[in-house]
Amino acid sequence: MQSRYPTIIEWSEEDNAYIALVPDLPGCFADGQTREEAARNAEVVINEWIEVAREEGRKIPAASAHIAVR
């Protein structure tokens, strides 16, 4: 299932991988060798982030209205 959360995908020379950041969910990020892999991995961690937040009774932020991709 594709989330509604905007994701920023950037190349990281330091990590030698694409990094997918989810600004609406603090600490939520993933990586991959391609943009597509990073985006797929981000979907996994978004779902995990939300699941853990629910289990811990934390508020789940609403998704931003804009999408930023680099």
C-alpha positions as CSV (number, residue, x, y, z in Angstrom):
1,M,0.0,0.0,0.0
2,Q,1.4,3.4,-1.0
3,S,1.3,5.9,1.8
4,R,0.2,9.5,1.5
5,Y,3.3,10.8,3.2
6,P,5.7,12.9,1.0
7,T,9.2,11.4,0.7
8,I,12.4,13.2,-0.2
9,I,14.9,11.0,-2.0
10,E,18.5,12.2,-2.3
11,W,21.8,10.5,-3.3
12,S,24.2,10.2,-0.4
13,E,27.9,10.0,-1.3
14,E,28.7,9.1,2.3
15,D,26.4,6.1,2.3
16,N,26.8,5.3,-1.4
17,A,23.0,4.9,-1.6
18,Y,19.8,6.8,-2.1
19,I,18.3,8.0,1.1
20,A,14.5,8.4,1.4
21,L,13.5,10.9,4.2
22,V,9.9,11.2,5.4
23,P,9.8,14.7,7.0
24,D,6.3,14.3,8.5
25,L,7.4,11.3,10.6
26,P,10.4,12.2,12.8
27,G,13.3,9.7,12.4
28,C,11.6,7.9,9.5
29,F,14.0,7.2,6.7
30,A,15.2,4.3,4.5
31,D,17.8,3.7,1.9
32,G,18.4,1.8,-1.4
33,Q,20.7,1.3,-4.3
34,T,18.2,2.9,-6.6
35,R,15.5,5.6,-6.2
36,E,12.9,2.9,-6.6
37,E,14.4,0.7,-4.0
38,A,14.7,3.6,-1.5
39,A,11.0,4.5,-2.2
40,R,9.9,0.9,-1.6
41,N,11.9,0.7,1.5
42,A,10.4,4.0,2.7
43,E,6.9,2.5,2.4
44,V,7.9,-0.3,4.7
45,V,9.4,2.0,7.3
46,I,6.4,4.4,7.1
47,N,4.1,1.5,7.9
48,E,6.3,0.3,10.7
49,W,6.6,3.8,12.1
50,I,2.8,4.2,12.2
51,E,2.4,0.7,13.8
52,V,4.8,1.5,16.6
53,A,3.3,4.9,17.2
54,R,-0.2,3.3,17.6
55,E,1.2,0.6,19.9
56,E,2.8,3.3,22.1
57,G,-0.2,5.6,22.0
58,R,1.7,8.4,20.2
59,K,0.0,10.8,17.9
60,I,0.4,10.1,14.2
61,P,1.0,13.3,12.3
62,A,-1.1,14.2,9.3
63,A,0.6,14.0,5.9
64,S,1.8,17.3,4.4
65,A,-0.2,18.6,1.5
66,H,2.9,18.9,-0.7
67,I,5.4,16.4,-2.1
68,A,9.1,17.2,-2.4
69,V,11.4,15.0,-4.4
70,R,15.0,15.6,-5.3
